[in-house]
Amino acid sequence: MRTIACRAVAQAGLVAATASLDDEQPWPLLLVAGWLTTAADLVLQADAAAAVGV
């Protein structure tokens, strides 16, 4: 799951870089927030799974 979380952070960075080149539409920043939230959720889920021993 951490690999997927790293990919989500990379995707957020790509979208953020692309969004900065756009004419400041609000939706690219929502994509960045979504990808970062996904990454955080995946890391928390991986930590919970590791604590249980799955």
Secondary structure, DSSP 8 states (H G I E B T S, - for coil): -HHHHHHHHHHHHHHHHHHHHTT--HHHHHHHHHHHHHHHHHHHHHHHHHHHT-
